[in-house]
C-alpha cells in the first residue's frame, strides 16, 4: 500500500481569477521569525482544458505571482508521452517569453505522489500559457488524467528580503557568471524506489583503497554524531561520557516497506543517453539496507537484516559516522534558505552506510542569478512537497552555479539520510544536484570544487575512495539495470549511470572525471 498522505494545509483558500480557472492554495504559515520579512511559499494550480484532438491547453491569462512552474498529473505511474510547452509573462516588463519545452521523462517518484515534468525557473512572472501535445495524436497513449499547471511563488527567505525571486545580491566571493543561456532539456531528478535488495558481490581484489566493509546494522539516534568525551583520569576530573542507554523511538522510516520483495512498477522512459560503462578497478560489497517493516507498501524490499529504520538503536554510538579525514564544507542550512519544516510530515530515514554519490542537475534552466539561488531552492522544495506530495526535497545537497552549497533533505548533513534522487540506488547513496540545465551550458571550477568537496566529505565518513569504483545491486528496473542486477559504478557517478536519463546533462557529466580528481585531493590532504 502506498504511504502517501494527503497534506493538511494550515491555511487553504481557493479563488477563480477572471475565468482563468486558477486554484490558489495558501501554504502553511511562515517559519519562525519576523512575519514582516518572511513569507511562505505558495502553490497556485491551473487545470488544463482537454480538446477533441487529444491535446490539452491552458489559455493565456494573468495569474498570481510565481517564479517556477511545472506540469503535473494525478498518477506518477502513468506516463505522459508527448510534449509540454509553456510561455510566461514577465511581472516587471509585461513581455511574453517564447515557447519553452518542459522536460518529460516519467521517472518514478516517492510512492503515491503525482506525476510531473521537470520544473522550470522563469523568474518573477504573473501570466502563463501552456499546451500539451500527445504523441501520435494520443491514439496509442492518451494524456494522463488531471493535468494541471503548478505555479510556485518562492515567498521570502529569512532575513534576506528574498521575495518572488527578486533577491538582494550576495557576493558569492565574486564567482559565477550571472544569467546563463536558458536551456530546458528534460532530465528527471528526484526519484524514489523500493529499498534495495542487493546481491552479494564477489570479494574484490583491492587496488588503491580498501573495499567497503560488511555493513553492521545501525540505526539513527536523536543525538548528533559526535565522539564521546574522554574517560576521566585519576588526577584530572573530567565530564562523564554521554550516556548510552536505549533511547526512545522518534524516527519512523520515511517510506515503510514490506519485508518481502514484490515486483516493482517499471518506469516508462527509454534511455536517452548511453550510460558510461567504466571498467571496474575496484568493487565493494553493496550496502544491504532493507527497512524494518512498518505499514505495508507495494514496494519490493530486501530481507530484513540491516536497514534504514524507524527506531534508533539502543546504543547511541551505533549511529555515529566515523570522522572523515576531510574538512566540513561550508553549507547554507535549511534554516538559512528557508525550508518550511512544518510541511515535512515524516521523520527522516537513515541508511547504515554510503557507498556512492550521484550527481544531478535540476533541469530548471540557467536563467537565474546566484542571488536568487535561495528562492530557487525553496521553489524546488515546494514543488517536491506541495505539488508532488513527497515528504521532503528529493536531493541531499544542491549547488548553485557560483559554487554555493545548500543543505537538501533534512535529517542531518553529516548523517546517511536516504533521499529520493536516483531510482534503483537511493539505498546506497547521497544525491548532489547542481541548479540549472547542463546539456548546453557548461559548469565552472567553483561548481566542480563544491561538488567534489561535498562528495569527498560524505564518502569519507565511510572510508570510501571518491576516485574508486563500487559494485551495487539495482533495487528496481532502471532502464539500464534490471532489479537485482549488479552495476559497477564510480563512487562519484552521474544520474545517467544508474538510470535511463539525460541527467546531469552532457557538460556536467563530462566534468565528472575532473570532479573525481579534485575529490581525491581532499582525501590526501
N, C-alpha and C positions, 0 to 999 in steps of 0.2 A: 504494500500500500504506500502511496506517496505520503511524504511527511510535510508537504507544503501546507501552510496555514494561511488563510486569508488574513491580511493585516488589518488591524483596527486603527483607524485614523483617530488621533486625538481631536482633530477638528476636521470636519468634512463638509464641503459645500459644493453645489453644482449650479451652473447657470448657462444659459444659451445666449451667445452674443450675435445679434444681427443675422440670424439664420445660418451661421457657420457651423452650428452643431458642436460647439466646444464645451466639453465637460471639464470643469475646473475642480481639481481636487486639492484642497488645502492640506498641507502635510502637518506632521507633528510639530509641537511647539518648539520654539528656538531653544538651543542649548543654553546652559547656564552662562550668564554674562549680561552685558548691558543690552537690554532689549532695543535700545535706540540704534545700536550699531550692528546687531546680529539678527539676521532673519533666516528662517529655514529655507530649504529648497522647496520647490513647488512643481507638481506634475499636472499638466493640462493635456487632455486627450481629445482627439477628433476622430470620429468614426468614419471609415471610408464608405463611399457610395458605390455599390456594385452595379455595373452596366450589363446590358444584354449580350455584349460581345465577350463577356467573361472578365473584362478588366475592372479596375476599381479606381476611383479618383477621390481626392479631397479638393473641392473647388477653391480657387484663390480667394483669400479673405484675410481680414485682420484677426489678431489673436492677442492673448495675454503675453506679456514679455517672456522670452525664453532665449536660451543660448545653445542648447543641444537638443537634438531630436533623433528619433528612430521609429521605424515601423514595427509593430508587434501584433501578435495574434494569439488566440486562446490556448493552443496546444503546442508545446515545444517539440513534441514528437512528430508533428505534422509539417512536412516540408513546404516551403514556398519556392516553386520553380517558376522563375520569371525575373523581371527587372522591377526595381523600385527607384523612382527618381523624385527629387524634391527641389523646390526653389523657395527662397525666403526673402522677406523684405527687411532691409536694414533699418533698425529702430532709429538711427540718427539721421541718415540721409534720405530714407524713404525709397531708395533704389532697390529694384528686384534683382536677385542674383540669376545666374544661368542655371539650367537644369543640372543637378548633380546626382549621380547614382549612389545608392547605399549598398554596402557590402551584404551579400546574402550567401551564407554557406551552411545554414541549418545545423549548426553544431549543438549537440545536446547540452542542456544547461542543468542547473540544480533541479532535483526532482519536483515535478508539479508546477514549475514556472511557465511563463508564457514564451512562445517562440518569438524571435526578434531578428532584425537586421543589426548590423553594426551601428552604433550611434555615431552621429556626425556633429562636431562642434562648428557652429555657424556664427558665434558671437551674438551680441545683443540684437534681437530681432522681434518684430511684432506683427508679422504676416507670413503666411505659408501657402503653398500649393503642392499637391503630390499626385503622382499617377503610378499605378501598378499594372504591369502588363504580363499576363501569364505566358509561359512558353507554349508554343503551337496553338495559341488561342484558347488555352485551357481545356482542350479536348482530352488530352491524356492525364492531365493533373490540374484540376481547378484550384483556384486560390483558396488558402485556408480560411476558416471562419473567423469572424470577429476581428477583421483587420482594422487597426486604428493607428493613428499617428500620435506618438507620445512626445510632448514638448516639455523640456526640463528648464526651469528657472533655477540657477545655481544659488540664489539667495545671497546672503552676505556673510563672509567669514569672520571669525573672531578677531577683533582689534585691528583689522586690516582694511576696513572700508571697502570690501570687495563685493559689490552687488552686480548681478546680471552680467558678470564677466568684465565689467569696467573696473578693473583692479588698479590700485595705485602701483606705480612702478617700484620694483625692488632691484637691488643691484645685481644679484647673481654673479658677483665678482667679475662683471664685465663679460661673462660668457654668453654665448647664444647669438642667434642671427635674426632676432625679431620675427617677422612673419615670413614663413616659408611658403613655397608653392603648395597649393591645396590639392592633395590627391586623395582619392577615396576608394582605392581598390579594396575589395572585400577581404576580410580576414577575421575569422571568428576568434574571439579571445577567451572570455571566461567560460569554462566548461566544467562540468562536474560529472563524475562517473561513479559506479559502484566501487566499493572498497576492493582493492586489488587482491587477487589470489595468485601470488607469484609461484612459479615452479622453481625449484632449486636449480641454480646454475652450477655447472661443474666448477670445482675449485680452480681459480685462475692461477697461472704462473705469475708471480709478482714481477713487475718491471721496475718502474720508478717509485711506486708507492705501495703501501700495504693495502691489500683488499679490504673492503668494508667487513667488519666482524659480524658474526651472527647476532641479530638483534635480541636484546633481552626485553621481556615485556615491561614496558614502562608506561606510566600514565601521569598526567599533569597534576600539579597542586596549585593552590592559590598563591603560594609563595614564589617570588621571583627566583630565577636560577642563580643562586649565589653560594659560594663556598662557606661552610660553617666556620665560625671563629675558632682560632687555635685553642687547644686544651690549655688550661692554666698550669703554670709550673708551681713548685713548692714555694718559691720565693716571691714570685710576681703574681699578684691577684689578676685575674682576667675574667671577662664576661663568660658566663656559661654558654656552651654552644646552643644553637637553636634546637628546640625540641623536635623529636622525630616520631611522636605518637601518631596514630592514624588521624587523618583529617576528615572533615565532612565531605560530602559528595556534591560539590556545587556545579560541576561542568558536564552536562549531558552532551553526547556527540551531536554535531550539527546535523548529521544525516544518519539516523538509526538504520541499521540494516539487519537483515535476517541472517541466521547462521549458515544456511545452505545456499550455494550458488544457484541462480536461476539464469536463463538466457537473458541477455541484455538487449534492449531495443537498439538496432543498428542505426547510426547516423546515415543520412542520405547522401551527403555530398561526395562526389568523386574527387580524387586528389587533383589539386590544381597545380601543384608543383611536385617534381620528383624529390622525395626526401633524400638527404645525403645519407650515404651508407659508409660511415667511417670504418676503416679496417681496424679490428679490435687490437689494442695493445695491452689492455688490462681489463679485467672484469671483476665485478664484486657481486656477491650474492644479493639478490633483490631483497629489499626490506619486506618482511611479512607484516601485514597491517590490517587484519580483519577487525572490524568493530565489534564491540560487545553488543549482543542483541538487545534491543530496546523495544521499539514498536516495529512490527513487520513492515517491510517495504518490498517493492518489486525489483529491487536491485540485487544482482548477484554479489556474493561476498566470499571472502576466503574463510577457511576453517578458523575457528576462534581460538587461536593460540596466542598471538600478540596483536595489539590493536591500538588505533586511536580510540579512546574510550570516553565514557561519560563520567567515570568515577576516578578521582585522584587516588594514587596508590597510598597505602598506609604510611610508607616511608617517604617523606618529602624529598629526600636526596635522590630518589629514583628517577625523578623527572628533571633533574638539573642537567643541563647540557654541559659537556666538557668545555672548559675555557679555550676558545680558539686562539691560535697564535697570530691573529690579525686584529688590528685596531678597529674599534667600532666605528662605522661610517657615520657621518652627520646625516640625520634623517629628520624631515618635517613630520611631526607626530600627528595622529588623528585629531587630537585636541587642537593642534595648531592650524590644520587645514579646515577644521570644522565638521568632522564626522558627527552625524546625528545618532548618538549611541542608543537613544530610546527606540529607534527603529529596529535594532538588532535583537531579535526575539529569543534566539537560542545561543547557548554558551559555545565557545569555540571548540573545535575538535582537534586533538593533537595526534601526531604520528610518533612512533617510537624512535625514528631517526630520519635523516635526509640523505639521499644518495645522488641527487641531481638538481640542477637549476634549469628551468625552461625560460627562455627569453621570448617576449612577445612585443608586438606593437598594438596600440589600442585602435588603430584604423579610424581615428576620429578626425583625421585631417591635420594639416600643419599650419592652418591659418589662425594660430594663437600666439600671443606673446607670453614670455615667461612670467610676466606679472599676472597673467590670467590662469596660471597653472593650478593654483589652489581652487579656483572656481571650476576648472575643468575636472579636477579630481572629485570635487563634491558632486558634479553633474553625473559622472560615471557611477559613483556610489548610488545616487538616486535612481539612475537608470537600472542598475542591477537589483536594487532592493524594492523600489516603488513600482517600476514598470514591469520587471520580470518576476518579482516575487521571491528573489533569493534572500538568504538570511543576512548577507553582508557583501561587500565588494569582492569581486572574484579573484583579484591578484593579491599576492603577499606584499609586493612593493611596486611603486610606479616611479619613473624617472622622466623629468621633462627634458626638452631639447637643450636646456642650458646645464644639465647635469645635476639638478636638484632632485634629491631622493625623497619620496613620500612613503610613509607607512600605509600599507593597504589593509588587508583583512586583520581584524582585531584578534587579541589573544596573547600578544607579547612578541615583539620583534625578534627577541633572542630565543624564542621557542619554536619547535617544529609544528607550526599551525597548518592544518590541512586547509587548502583553499580550493577554488573552482576555476582552473585555468587551462588544463590540458587533459582532455578526456582520455582515460585509459591509464594515466600515470600520475594522477593527483596524489596518490598514496605514497609516493616516493619523493616528492619534490617541492621546491619553492618556485613561485612564478614571479618574474620581474617583467613589467610591461613599460615600454617607452611610449610616452604620449606622442601620438602622431601616426602618420602613414609613411612607411619607408620602402615602398615599391619604387617611387620615382625620386624621393628626396633622400639625401644621404645624412648620416649621423656624423657628429664630430668627436674630437678627442674627449671632451667633457662628458659626453654620454658613455663612451667606451670605458672611461675611468670609473664612473659611478657604477655602472653595471658590473664591472669586474670587481670592484671593492666589495659591493654587497654580496656577490656570488662567493668570493673567497671567504668572507666573514661567515656566511651561513654554512658553507660546506666545511669550514674549519672547525665548527662545533663538533663535527663527527669525523674528523681526520680524513676527509675526502679530498683528494688531489683535484683541483679545478682544471688541470690540464690532462687528466686521465680519461678513461672510458669505463663504463659500467654496463652490466647486463641486467635488464629488468624484464618483468613479465607484464604484458598488457592486460589490464583488467576489463577491457571491452574491445569490440571491433572498432578500430580507429580509422579504417580506410587504408591503413598501411599494415597494421598488425591485427591478427585475429586474437580473440580472447585467449589468454594463456600463452600466447606465442612469445618467445624470447626476443628482446630487442637490445642490441648492443649500441649504446649511445655515448656521446661525450657527456661528461659530468656537467658541462655547460652546453646545453643543446638549444636549438630553436624549436618553436612550437611545431613547425612542419616536420621535424624529425620524428615526432611521435604520432601526429595526427595529420590527416589529409587537408591541408590548408595552405594559403599563401603566407600566413603569418610566420615570422615577423617582418615580412616584406623583403624583397630581394636584396636591397642595400644593407639593411641591418643584419640579415642572415650572412651576407658576405663579410661582415665585420666581426663575426664570432671568433674566427681564429685569433685575431688581434686581442679581442676581449679575453680569451683564454690565456693568451700570453701574459697580458697585464695581470690577470688574476693570479697567475703563477708567481709573479714577483712579490705579491703580498705574503705568500707563504714562506718566502725565503728571507724576509726582512728580519 
